[in-house]
Amino acid sequence: MKPLEGIRVLTLENFGAGPYGSAMLAELGAEVIKIEPGPAGEPSRRVGPYFAAPGDSLYYQTWHANKKSVLLDLKGAEGRAGFERLVRSADAVMNNLRGDQPAKLGLDYASLSRLNPKIVCLHISAYGRDNERAARPGFDYLMQAEAGLMSLTGEPEGAPSRAGVAIVDYMSGATGAVGLLACLLRAQKSGIGCDVDVCLYDVALHQLGYSATWYLNEGFESTRQPRGAHLSLTPTQTFTTADGWVFVAAMNEAFWQGLSAGDRKIIADAVKNGIAWQNAELVKQENSLVDTFKAAGMIVITPDPKAFRDPVIAKVPKLFESKWGAGMYDRIQAIR
């Protein structure tokens, strides 16, 4: 039995953050029912270039395994009635719409508590629901730019870059799932639900982590480092080899000692001037250590899709197991 079996979640979602969060809930056993607009369903169903079937893209399927789906027009009387019937038997309702939409569509706790006092309502928006930016749309890459994440990504002499995946969407979805589950626990004890708000901009700012802490406390402005180097721990960055790229990460003293075992003078100099793996001079001199890195053999190969061929993947316990649907919509009458 999976941990969330018996939990029913209704979701009005599209593209990244909402689908990612509800996918986590579905994989943990929750019954996730996706409410889609007619007649063609959520827009990401039509995002190419690869399709399992017409109107059922692999882009869409990425975050929609283990979910049910139903077409409902919440602005029509029949669709609204069907939605409200589902709310009465649900534990949570979630959405990732613009911040001004949940109240307009009747998706907030104030609107739904009369049907189900225990309902938990999760809202994942760009900027939140209670400020002058509530009506603005927002997307992952825009948030990476606005929050400053792009200013930390890429080469110092090049253009700011986004992360290769929609990391703000994914973290917002995961944060939303945690908030939803926390409030479900409280609702089970108190019998009273609530609203839960997560916004992409807050999550993006949170991902600045210690760079934000340094700036707020010391006025230090972090910048892009050569080949993805860490801002304070060294050696931690990408290096070229004869047949590709490798990433070396000696993140604490033990790894540094092992990495430098072939050159005791480096260790002696580092100890004399400070802790080796936090030595500012060594941060500046990383390029001179390349030969030592190669000799040490402590090299992590940069992952790419080939990582899925790693034999260790087959040995990992399968908490998450996906079942793919046929891309069809469930009829509202079939969901009780």
N, C-alpha and C positions, 0 to 999 in steps of 0.2 A: 504494500500500500504506500502510495506517495504522500508526502506530508500535507499537501493542500487538497487532497481528495475530499469532496463534499462542499468545497467553496465555489460559489458561482460569481463570476465577474463579467459584467457587461462593458464593452469598450467601443467608443467612437474614436477612431484613430486613423492616422495615415502616415505613410512614409516611415520615419525613423524612431523617434523617442517613444511614442506610445506603443507601437508594435513591438519594440525591443523589450519594454517593461512587461507587457502582457505575455510575451513569449516566455519570459522567465517564470511567470506564474503558471502558465499552461504546462511547461515542462516539469514543474513541481507538483502537478496533479490537479490544479484548479480547472474547473469548467469555464473556459473563456468563450464568450459569445460576442462575436464582432458584429456591430450594427453598421451596415454599409448603406450609402445612398443609392437610390435607383437612377436609371435602370442598369447601369454598367458596373456599379460597385466602386470601391475605393480607387483613386487614380493610379496608384502604384501597380495595380494589376496590369496596366498597359505600358509599363516602362520596360523597354527592350535592353539589349538586343535578343535575349533568349527567353523562350516561352515553353512551358509544359503543355499548354493548350491555348487556343485563342482566348484572350482576356485573362490569362493566368500566367503571368511572367515569373521567371525564376527570381527576379528581384523581389517580387511580392512574396513568394513562397519562403524566402530566406527567414523571415520573422513571423510566419503564420502557420507553422506546423502545430498540430494538436489543438487547433481552434475550430470552433463552429462559426458559421457566418449566416446572417439573415439580412435581407433587404427591407429597410423601413424608411418611410418618409416621416420624420418627426414633426414636420410642419402640417401634415395632413391628419385629419381626425382618426382615420383607421390606423395609420402608422403610430400615432401617439398612444392610442389605446393599447396596441400590441406591445409597445415599449413599456408602458406602465404596468402591464400584466407581468412582464419579465422582471421589472424592478421589485415587485412584491416578493418574489422568490430569490432575489439576488442578495449577495453580501456586499458587493461593491459595484460602483459605476465609475469608469475612468474615461478621460478624453485627452487629446493633445491638440485642441483647437486654439484659436486666438483667445486672449484673455477676456474679451468682451462677449464671447459666444456662450459659455455655459449658462449664464443667467438668462440670456435671450432664448435659449433652447430648452430651458428648464432642466438643466443637468446638475445643478448645485444642491446642496443639502437643504436649503430653504425650500426648494421646489419639490424635492423627492421624499423628505422626511414624513410627510403626511401619508405617503404610501407605505413606507418602511422606516420606522424610527432608527433602526440599527444600521441603515445604509451608510457606507463610507464612500465619499465622492472625491476621486483624485483628478486634479486638473494639472496637466503639463502644458505650459504656455511659453511664449517667448520671453515675456517680461512680467508675468503675474497678472492678477485680475483687479488690482486695487490702486492703480496709478495711471498717470497720463499716457503711458505707453501701452496700456492694456490692449488696445485695438490693433497694435502693430503685429504683422506676421514676423516670423523669425525662422531661420534655418541654421543648421549646424555650422556651415562654413562661415556664415555671417557672424555668428557668435565667436568663432575662433578668432576672427579679425577684430571684432569690437572689444572683446575681453583682453586682448593682448597675447593670446597663445601663439598667433602667427609671428609675432615679433621675436619669439624665442625659438622658432623652428626654421631650419635652413642654414645656409652658409653665411658667415658675416658679411661677405662682399656681394652676396646675391640678394634676390628679392625675398621678403617674408613668405613663408610657405605654410600651407595647411597640413594637418596630419593626413596620412594616406587613407584613413577611414573616418567615419562620422562619429568621432569619439565623444563630442558633446551630446549628441543624440543618445548614444548608448549609455553614457553616465547619467543623463537625465532620466532615461527610462529605468535604469537600475535604482536610482535614488527614489523615484516615484514608487517603485515596487516595494522598497523597504518602508517608506512612509505609509503606504496602503496597508501592509501587513501589520505594522505597529498599531495602527488605528483599528484594524480588525480585532486585534487582541483586546484592546480596550473596550470596543463595542460589545464583544462577547461577554465581558464582565459587567458592563454598565447598562447595556441595552440601548445605548445612545450612540449614533454615528456622528460623522462630522465631515467637513471639507478638508482636503489635503492639497496644498499648493506646492508645485515645483516649477521653476522657470529655467529655461535654458541659459539665460544670462547669468543667474546666480551660480548655476552649476559650472559654467565656463570660468567664472571668476574664482570659484573654489579650486578648480584644477590648477590655478597658478601656484598653489601650495606655498612652499618655502620662499619662492621668489616674491610673493606678495608679503610674506612675513618680514623678509629682509627690507623690502621697500617701506613698509609701514612703520617699522621700528628703527631702521638705520638709514633710510633714504637711499639705499642701494638699488640701482636699476639694472636688472639682469639683461644680458644681451645674447645674441646667437653666438655659439661657439663653433670652432672648426670641426667639421666631421662629427657633429652631434656630441661633442665632449660635455661631460658633467661640469657644472659650475664650480664645484669645490672638491670633488673626489677624483683622484687620478692614480693610475691611468684608466680612464673610462671614455672610450671613443672609438670611432671606426678607423680601420687601417686597410691599406691596399695590400694584396698579395699577388703572387704570380698568376693566380687563376680566379680572382674575384675580390670580394670584400669580406672582412671579418670585424667583429666588434669585441673589443677587450674590455672587461669590467672587473677591476680589482677594487671592490667596494668597501673592503675593510682591511685591517692590518694583517689578518691571517692570509688573505688572498695575495696581498702585496708581498708578504714574505715568501710565499710559494712562487710567485711570478718572478721575483728577483733572486731566486736561489742561485742562479748561475753567475751573478755579479755581486759579490759581497761589498764592493766599494760603494755601489749605489745605496745599499742599505745603511752602511756606516755613515755616509754623507747625509742621508735623510734623517737618521736618528740624531746626528749632531745638530741639525738645523730645525728639528721638530718632527712630529709624527709623520712617518713616511707618506701615508696615503692622504694627508691633508697639507702637504708641503707646497706652499705657493710657488717656490722656485721650480719644483718638479712639474707643476702644472704648465709652466712656460717651456719646459724642456722635454715635453713628451715625445716629440719627434725623434730625439736622440736615443730613445729607449726602444725603438722599433725592433732592433736586432735581439734585444733581451726578451721582448715579448714573444718573438717567433721561436726562440730557443726554449722558452719555458713550456710551451704547448698548452697554456691556459687560454684558449681562444674559443669564444662563442661565435658560431656562424650566424649571421643575420638571417632570421626566419623569412621564408616566403611561402607560397602555397605548397611547396614540397614538404613543409613541416607536417602536413597531414599524412605523409607516407612514413613518418617516423614509427618504427615498430613499437615504441613505448606507448603510442596512442591507443593501441589495441589492449593494453594492459590496465588502462585507467578504469576504475569502477564507473559504471554507467548510471549516474544519478539522473542525467538528462538523456532521454531517449525520445526521438521524434517520430510521429506518425503523420504522414502527408495525406491530405485530402485530395479529392479528384478535382478541386477547383470549383465545385458546385456550391450553390447557396442552400442552406437549410430553409425549409418553409417555416414560417412562424408557428404554424399549428403543430409542428413536430417537436418543438421545444417547450417542455412543460416545467 
